[in-house]
């Protein structure tokens, strides 16, 4: 028997409300941190519910920083990289191969593998503005410039004396990249694959194991270094990019519309983002990828979850457009998530 849209909507809403209290808790039910790709140590199984500030991926572990100042760690903990000390005010995260770096108020805290001194913090660092972690080295940006420590076999910790203050820093596998205040990219360390051999003007930077990414002044991505798996073959139709991330053999970009694009190796599914939904931030582990969105239930992107988003759900019922829980179909569970997120986005 045919039912009107109004009748269908009422039935769906009733079922969704009945399920929502049992299924979802947390500050905002549609706040999502997603992981995909290699999950051999559980590194893509990210906790859900709280609004996310940042994500970071190591070789086999992942870190989530929530807006409320709490942290979550998943994956391999063989070196204690997921066993943090107590924190006061976490406000930044980075993940190396087997170690983790956290900005905690005005301090830098490092834990996990310290085989090469990558967790042996230098004295007199100053107030940290940004942190980054390579395979076996760590880097911090302060108002004075960049400081690196850990494995220095390729000169990745030999910061150029003339560098001075910078806008950003990224630690790669065995090289380090900085974005100078004049917008020029400067790199040092291993150049085995040409990963430090390019100097361009850019807005953002990222460093993979043996390759480097930058967002140029036009919003397009430049890539150089190792390209064995196509990690430097930037899609020609990719533009309007606001963030980049680099793993061992793959690269990621986030566009202003929230689209996540990936290229390079997909051997572990690290390019296959679940659902293809818009995201707000990205990170790359060695063979896995991470992203987050704090209001995925705002399906029409107007800053509020309301009846208009319900209509989007109903219009796409039984398809995968608006699939909030990434199970491949829009159903009452997705509507439950939407209802539990009702109101302004966090």
VEXNUVO-449892 format. One record per residue (C-alpha): y, x negated, z negated. Coordinates in nm, 2 decimals, always signed. Example, Ala and Ser with C-alpha at 12.3 -4.5 7.8 and 13.67 -1.06 7.14 Angstrom:
! residues 2
+--------+--------+--------+
:      Y :      X :      Z :
+--------+--------+--------+
:  -0.45 :  -1.23 :  -0.78 :
:  -0.11 :  -1.37 :  -0.71 :
+--------+--------+--------+
***
This chain:
! residues 346
+--------+--------+--------+
:      Y :      X :      Z :
+--------+--------+--------+
:  +0.00 :  +0.00 :  +0.00 :
:  +0.34 :  -0.13 :  +0.09 :
:  +0.58 :  -0.21 :  -0.20 :
:  +0.95 :  -0.24 :  -0.17 :
:  +1.12 :  -0.57 :  -0.24 :
:  +1.27 :  -0.42 :  -0.56 :
:  +0.93 :  -0.32 :  -0.69 :
:  +0.78 :  -0.65 :  -0.60 :
:  +1.06 :  -0.84 :  -0.77 :
:  +1.02 :  -0.63 :  -1.09 :
:  +0.65 :  -0.69 :  -1.10 :
:  +0.69 :  -1.06 :  -1.04 :
:  +0.96 :  -1.09 :  -1.31 :
:  +0.75 :  -0.91 :  -1.56 :
:  +0.45 :  -1.14 :  -1.50 :
:  +0.67 :  -1.45 :  -1.50 :
:  +0.84 :  -1.36 :  -1.83 :
:  +0.50 :  -1.30 :  -1.99 :
:  +0.38 :  -1.64 :  -1.89 :
:  +0.70 :  -1.84 :  -1.94 :
:  +0.69 :  -1.87 :  -2.32 :
:  +0.34 :  -2.00 :  -2.32 :
:  +0.38 :  -2.24 :  -2.03 :
:  +0.72 :  -2.42 :  -2.07 :
:  +0.92 :  -2.57 :  -2.36 :
:  +1.20 :  -2.83 :  -2.37 :
:  +1.57 :  -2.84 :  -2.31 :
:  +1.55 :  -2.74 :  -1.95 :
:  +1.22 :  -2.62 :  -1.80 :
:  +1.31 :  -2.74 :  -1.45 :
:  +1.41 :  -3.09 :  -1.55 :
:  +1.15 :  -3.30 :  -1.37 :
:  +1.05 :  -3.67 :  -1.36 :
:  +0.80 :  -3.72 :  -1.08 :
:  +0.57 :  -4.01 :  -0.99 :
:  +0.35 :  -4.07 :  -0.69 :
:  +0.14 :  -4.35 :  -0.54 :
:  -0.09 :  -4.58 :  -0.73 :
:  -0.19 :  -4.41 :  -1.05 :
:  -0.47 :  -4.66 :  -1.16 :
:  -0.32 :  -4.69 :  -1.50 :
:  -0.16 :  -4.35 :  -1.53 :
:  +0.18 :  -4.48 :  -1.44 :
:  +0.28 :  -4.17 :  -1.24 :
:  +0.19 :  -3.92 :  -1.52 :
:  +0.55 :  -3.87 :  -1.64 :
:  +0.63 :  -3.64 :  -1.93 :
:  +0.83 :  -3.33 :  -1.84 :
:  +1.09 :  -3.10 :  -1.99 :
:  +1.39 :  -3.30 :  -2.11 :
:  +1.69 :  -3.39 :  -1.88 :
:  +1.64 :  -3.74 :  -1.74 :
:  +1.90 :  -4.02 :  -1.73 :
:  +1.69 :  -4.29 :  -1.55 :
:  +1.34 :  -4.39 :  -1.44 :
:  +1.20 :  -4.74 :  -1.39 :
:  +0.87 :  -4.87 :  -1.25 :
:  +0.68 :  -5.20 :  -1.32 :
:  +0.35 :  -5.31 :  -1.17 :
:  +0.14 :  -5.06 :  -1.36 :
:  +0.37 :  -4.89 :  -1.60 :
:  +0.67 :  -4.66 :  -1.59 :
:  +0.96 :  -4.59 :  -1.82 :
:  +1.17 :  -4.27 :  -1.85 :
:  +1.51 :  -4.26 :  -2.03 :
:  +1.61 :  -3.91 :  -2.13 :
:  +1.97 :  -3.80 :  -2.17 :
:  +1.91 :  -3.73 :  -2.54 :
:  +1.85 :  -4.11 :  -2.59 :
:  +1.47 :  -4.10 :  -2.62 :
:  +1.23 :  -4.30 :  -2.41 :
:  +0.88 :  -4.23 :  -2.27 :
:  +0.63 :  -4.50 :  -2.15 :
:  +0.32 :  -4.44 :  -1.94 :
:  +0.07 :  -4.66 :  -1.78 :
:  -0.07 :  -5.01 :  -1.86 :
:  +0.01 :  -5.15 :  -2.20 :
:  -0.20 :  -5.47 :  -2.19 :
:  +0.10 :  -5.68 :  -2.28 :
:  +0.28 :  -5.43 :  -2.50 :
:  +0.52 :  -5.33 :  -2.23 :
:  +0.48 :  -4.97 :  -2.34 :
:  +0.50 :  -5.05 :  -2.71 :
:  +0.87 :  -5.07 :  -2.78 :
:  +1.05 :  -5.16 :  -3.10 :
:  +1.27 :  -4.91 :  -3.27 :
:  +1.59 :  -4.82 :  -3.09 :
:  +1.94 :  -4.72 :  -3.19 :
:  +2.10 :  -4.60 :  -2.87 :
:  +1.91 :  -4.66 :  -2.55 :
:  +2.13 :  -4.63 :  -2.25 :
:  +1.96 :  -4.83 :  -1.97 :
:  +1.61 :  -4.93 :  -1.87 :
:  +1.44 :  -5.18 :  -1.64 :
:  +1.07 :  -5.26 :  -1.58 :
:  +0.93 :  -5.60 :  -1.46 :
:  +0.57 :  -5.67 :  -1.36 :
:  +0.44 :  -5.65 :  -1.72 :
:  +0.75 :  -5.64 :  -1.94 :
:  +1.03 :  -5.39 :  -2.01 :
:  +1.40 :  -5.44 :  -2.07 :
:  +1.62 :  -5.18 :  -2.25 :
:  +1.99 :  -5.17 :  -2.31 :
:  +2.02 :  -5.05 :  -2.67 :
:  +2.39 :  -4.99 :  -2.75 :
:  +2.54 :  -5.34 :  -2.73 :
:  +2.21 :  -5.51 :  -2.74 :
:  +1.94 :  -5.60 :  -2.49 :
:  +1.58 :  -5.56 :  -2.61 :
:  +1.28 :  -5.69 :  -2.42 :
:  +0.91 :  -5.65 :  -2.49 :
:  +0.58 :  -5.70 :  -2.32 :
:  +0.46 :  -6.01 :  -2.13 :
:  +0.66 :  -6.32 :  -2.23 :
:  +0.44 :  -6.58 :  -2.06 :
:  +0.74 :  -6.73 :  -1.88 :
:  +1.01 :  -6.65 :  -2.13 :
:  +1.11 :  -6.33 :  -1.96 :
:  +1.15 :  -6.17 :  -2.30 :
:  +1.31 :  -6.47 :  -2.47 :
:  +1.67 :  -6.34 :  -2.48 :
:  +1.94 :  -6.61 :  -2.44 :
:  +2.20 :  -6.63 :  -2.72 :
:  +2.55 :  -6.51 :  -2.66 :
:  +2.47 :  -6.26 :  -2.39 :
:  +2.77 :  -6.04 :  -2.45 :
:  +2.79 :  -5.66 :  -2.41 :
:  +2.54 :  -5.55 :  -2.14 :
:  +2.67 :  -5.34 :  -1.86 :
:  +2.35 :  -5.34 :  -1.65 :
:  +2.00 :  -5.48 :  -1.67 :
:  +1.73 :  -5.56 :  -1.42 :
:  +1.38 :  -5.70 :  -1.43 :
:  +1.19 :  -5.90 :  -1.17 :
:  +0.82 :  -6.00 :  -1.17 :
:  +0.86 :  -6.27 :  -1.44 :
:  +1.23 :  -6.29 :  -1.50 :
:  +1.51 :  -6.07 :  -1.64 :
:  +1.88 :  -6.03 :  -1.56 :
:  +2.18 :  -5.88 :  -1.73 :
:  +2.53 :  -5.81 :  -1.61 :
:  +2.82 :  -5.84 :  -1.85 :
:  +3.19 :  -5.85 :  -1.80 :
:  +3.17 :  -6.22 :  -1.76 :
:  +2.90 :  -6.22 :  -1.49 :
:  +2.52 :  -6.25 :  -1.46 :
:  +2.27 :  -6.42 :  -1.69 :
:  +1.91 :  -6.46 :  -1.60 :
:  +1.61 :  -6.59 :  -1.80 :
:  +1.23 :  -6.63 :  -1.76 :
:  +1.04 :  -6.79 :  -1.48 :
:  +1.27 :  -7.02 :  -1.28 :
:  +1.02 :  -7.19 :  -1.05 :
:  +1.21 :  -7.07 :  -0.74 :
:  +1.56 :  -7.10 :  -0.89 :
:  +1.59 :  -6.72 :  -0.94 :
:  +1.76 :  -6.79 :  -1.28 :
:  +2.00 :  -7.05 :  -1.14 :
:  +2.31 :  -6.82 :  -1.12 :
:  +2.57 :  -6.98 :  -0.89 :
:  +2.85 :  -7.13 :  -1.10 :
:  +3.11 :  -6.98 :  -0.87 :
:  +2.97 :  -6.62 :  -0.89 :
:  +3.19 :  -6.48 :  -1.17 :
:  +3.20 :  -6.11 :  -1.26 :
:  +3.00 :  -5.88 :  -1.03 :
:  +2.96 :  -5.51 :  -0.96 :
:  +2.58 :  -5.50 :  -0.98 :
:  +2.27 :  -5.72 :  -1.02 :
:  +1.91 :  -5.67 :  -0.91 :
:  +1.61 :  -5.90 :  -1.00 :
:  +1.35 :  -5.92 :  -0.73 :
:  +1.01 :  -6.08 :  -0.74 :
:  +1.12 :  -6.44 :  -0.73 :
:  +1.49 :  -6.40 :  -0.63 :
:  +1.80 :  -6.24 :  -0.77 :
:  +2.07 :  -6.04 :  -0.59 :
:  +2.42 :  -5.97 :  -0.70 :
:  +2.70 :  -5.75 :  -0.55 :
:  +3.02 :  -5.93 :  -0.59 :
:  +3.35 :  -5.75 :  -0.68 :
:  +3.47 :  -5.80 :  -0.32 :
:  +3.16 :  -5.61 :  -0.20 :
:  +2.97 :  -5.91 :  -0.06 :
:  +2.60 :  -5.95 :  -0.14 :
:  +2.51 :  -6.29 :  -0.28 :
:  +2.15 :  -6.40 :  -0.35 :
:  +1.96 :  -6.69 :  -0.49 :
:  +1.60 :  -6.80 :  -0.56 :
:  +1.30 :  -6.79 :  -0.34 :
:  +1.38 :  -6.75 :  +0.03 :
:  +1.01 :  -6.76 :  +0.14 :
:  +1.06 :  -6.46 :  +0.36 :
:  +1.43 :  -6.47 :  +0.42 :
:  +1.50 :  -6.24 :  +0.13 :
:  +1.82 :  -6.43 :  +0.03 :
:  +1.93 :  -6.53 :  +0.38 :
:  +2.17 :  -6.25 :  +0.44 :
:  +2.53 :  -6.19 :  +0.32 :
:  +2.68 :  -5.85 :  +0.40 :
:  +2.93 :  -5.61 :  +0.25 :
:  +2.77 :  -5.33 :  +0.06 :
:  +2.80 :  -5.05 :  -0.20 :
:  +2.46 :  -5.07 :  -0.37 :
:  +2.17 :  -5.32 :  -0.38 :
:  +1.80 :  -5.34 :  -0.47 :
:  +1.54 :  -5.62 :  -0.48 :
:  +1.17 :  -5.59 :  -0.41 :
:  +0.91 :  -5.85 :  -0.46 :
:  +1.00 :  -6.04 :  -0.14 :
:  +1.26 :  -5.82 :  +0.03 :
:  +1.62 :  -5.70 :  -0.03 :
:  +1.79 :  -5.37 :  +0.04 :
:  +2.16 :  -5.28 :  +0.05 :
:  +2.37 :  -4.97 :  +0.12 :
:  +2.64 :  -5.08 :  +0.36 :
:  +3.00 :  -4.95 :  +0.37 :
:  +2.89 :  -4.67 :  +0.61 :
:  +2.61 :  -4.53 :  +0.39 :
:  +2.34 :  -4.69 :  +0.59 :
:  +2.06 :  -4.92 :  +0.46 :
:  +2.03 :  -5.28 :  +0.55 :
:  +1.70 :  -5.46 :  +0.47 :
:  +1.58 :  -5.82 :  +0.50 :
:  +1.30 :  -6.04 :  +0.39 :
:  +0.93 :  -5.98 :  +0.40 :
:  +0.83 :  -5.71 :  +0.64 :
:  +0.45 :  -5.74 :  +0.65 :
:  +0.41 :  -5.37 :  +0.59 :
:  +0.73 :  -5.24 :  +0.75 :
:  +0.93 :  -5.24 :  +0.42 :
:  +1.23 :  -5.36 :  +0.61 :
:  +1.19 :  -5.12 :  +0.91 :
:  +1.46 :  -4.88 :  +0.80 :
:  +1.44 :  -4.54 :  +0.97 :
:  +1.70 :  -4.52 :  +1.24 :
:  +1.80 :  -4.17 :  +1.15 :
:  +1.86 :  -4.25 :  +0.78 :
:  +2.22 :  -4.23 :  +0.67 :
:  +2.45 :  -4.10 :  +0.40 :
:  +2.24 :  -4.30 :  +0.14 :
:  +2.35 :  -4.32 :  -0.22 :
:  +2.07 :  -4.52 :  -0.38 :
:  +1.79 :  -4.75 :  -0.28 :
:  +1.48 :  -4.89 :  -0.46 :
:  +1.23 :  -5.15 :  -0.36 :
:  +0.86 :  -5.21 :  -0.45 :
:  +0.62 :  -5.48 :  -0.34 :
:  +0.55 :  -5.34 :  +0.01 :
:  +0.76 :  -5.03 :  +0.03 :
:  +1.12 :  -4.92 :  +0.01 :
:  +1.29 :  -4.59 :  -0.09 :
:  +1.63 :  -4.43 :  -0.03 :
:  +1.80 :  -4.13 :  -0.18 :
:  +2.06 :  -3.94 :  +0.04 :
:  +2.36 :  -3.75 :  -0.09 :
:  +2.16 :  -3.42 :  -0.03 :
:  +1.89 :  -3.54 :  -0.27 :
:  +1.64 :  -3.62 :  +0.00 :
:  +1.40 :  -3.91 :  -0.08 :
:  +1.29 :  -4.12 :  +0.22 :
:  +1.04 :  -4.40 :  +0.21 :
:  +0.91 :  -4.66 :  +0.45 :
:  +0.67 :  -4.95 :  +0.45 :
:  +0.31 :  -4.94 :  +0.31 :
:  +0.17 :  -4.60 :  +0.22 :
:  -0.17 :  -4.74 :  +0.12 :
:  -0.15 :  -4.57 :  -0.22 :
:  +0.06 :  -4.26 :  -0.12 :
:  +0.38 :  -4.43 :  -0.25 :
:  +0.58 :  -4.27 :  +0.04 :
:  +0.44 :  -3.92 :  -0.01 :
:  +0.68 :  -3.76 :  -0.25 :
:  +0.54 :  -3.44 :  -0.40 :
:  +0.69 :  -3.12 :  -0.26 :
:  +0.97 :  -3.30 :  -0.08 :
:  +1.23 :  -3.14 :  -0.31 :
:  +1.58 :  -3.27 :  -0.37 :
:  +1.61 :  -3.54 :  -0.63 :
:  +1.90 :  -3.71 :  -0.83 :
:  +1.76 :  -4.06 :  -0.89 :
:  +1.48 :  -4.29 :  -0.77 :
:  +1.29 :  -4.61 :  -0.87 :
:  +1.01 :  -4.81 :  -0.72 :
:  +0.72 :  -4.97 :  -0.90 :
:  +0.49 :  -5.22 :  -0.74 :
:  +0.28 :  -4.96 :  -0.56 :
:  +0.42 :  -4.64 :  -0.69 :
:  +0.74 :  -4.44 :  -0.67 :
:  +0.95 :  -4.24 :  -0.92 :
:  +1.23 :  -3.98 :  -0.90 :
:  +1.39 :  -3.72 :  -1.11 :
:  +1.60 :  -3.40 :  -1.09 :
:  +1.75 :  -3.23 :  -1.39 :
:  +1.79 :  -2.89 :  -1.23 :
:  +1.52 :  -2.84 :  -0.97 :
:  +1.53 :  -2.47 :  -1.03 :
:  +1.88 :  -2.46 :  -0.88 :
:  +1.73 :  -2.39 :  -0.54 :
:  +2.06 :  -2.31 :  -0.36 :
:  +2.24 :  -2.61 :  -0.52 :
:  +2.54 :  -2.42 :  -0.66 :
:  +2.52 :  -2.58 :  -1.01 :
:  +2.37 :  -2.27 :  -1.19 :
:  +2.02 :  -2.11 :  -1.20 :
:  +2.08 :  -1.74 :  -1.15 :
:  +1.97 :  -1.44 :  -0.94 :
:  +2.05 :  -1.61 :  -0.62 :
:  +1.77 :  -1.87 :  -0.70 :
:  +1.53 :  -1.58 :  -0.78 :
:  +1.60 :  -1.44 :  -0.43 :
:  +1.51 :  -1.78 :  -0.28 :
:  +1.18 :  -1.78 :  -0.47 :
:  +1.10 :  -1.43 :  -0.36 :
:  +1.19 :  -1.50 :  +0.00 :
:  +0.95 :  -1.79 :  +0.00 :
:  +0.67 :  -1.63 :  -0.20 :
:  +0.32 :  -1.78 :  -0.12 :
:  +0.47 :  -2.07 :  +0.08 :
:  +0.57 :  -2.41 :  -0.05 :
:  +0.95 :  -2.38 :  -0.02 :
:  +1.08 :  -2.36 :  -0.38 :
:  +0.75 :  -2.49 :  -0.53 :
:  +0.89 :  -2.61 :  -0.86 :
:  +0.56 :  -2.72 :  -1.02 :
:  +0.44 :  -2.89 :  -0.70 :
:  +0.10 :  -2.71 :  -0.69 :
:  +0.14 :  -2.63 :  -0.32 :
:  +0.24 :  -2.26 :  -0.35 :
:  +0.54 :  -2.05 :  -0.48 :
:  +0.41 :  -1.81 :  -0.74 :
:  +0.47 :  -1.66 :  -1.08 :
:  +0.45 :  -2.01 :  -1.25 :
:  +0.75 :  -2.13 :  -1.04 :
:  +0.94 :  -1.82 :  -1.13 :
:  +0.86 :  -1.88 :  -1.49 :
:  +1.01 :  -2.23 :  -1.47 :
:  +1.32 :  -2.08 :  -1.30 :
:  +1.37 :  -1.82 :  -1.57 :
:  +1.33 :  -2.07 :  -1.85 :
:  +1.61 :  -2.27 :  -1.69 :
:  +1.85 :  -1.98 :  -1.66 :
:  +2.22 :  -2.07 :  -1.67 :
:  +2.42 :  -2.38 :  -1.60 :
:  +2.25 :  -2.70 :  -1.50 :
:  +2.24 :  -2.97 :  -1.76 :
+--------+--------+--------+
***
